[in-house]
Amino acid sequence: MKSFRFWLGIVVAGVVLLFTLQNIATVEVNLLIWSLSMPCAVLIFVLFGTGILVGLLLARVPLRQHDEFH
């Protein structure tokens, strides 16, 4: 099963890389009062990396187990 997850991760990363290389136009990102211009590829990589980080952090958080009262 780990081999499947590994190869699935490789395929997803490859698709993201291909998508990123095809989107090199400059985009403007606005958040409240801040504005930032950057290549779309950079934005995609930043968002993809953020998603990976959040996924890894959430995978390490143990699920809360409820105590059962009889």
Secondary structure, DSSP 8 states (H G I E B T S, - for coil): -HHHHHHHHHHHHHHHHHHHHT--SEEEEEETTEEEEEEHHHHHHHHHHHHHHHHHHHHHS---------
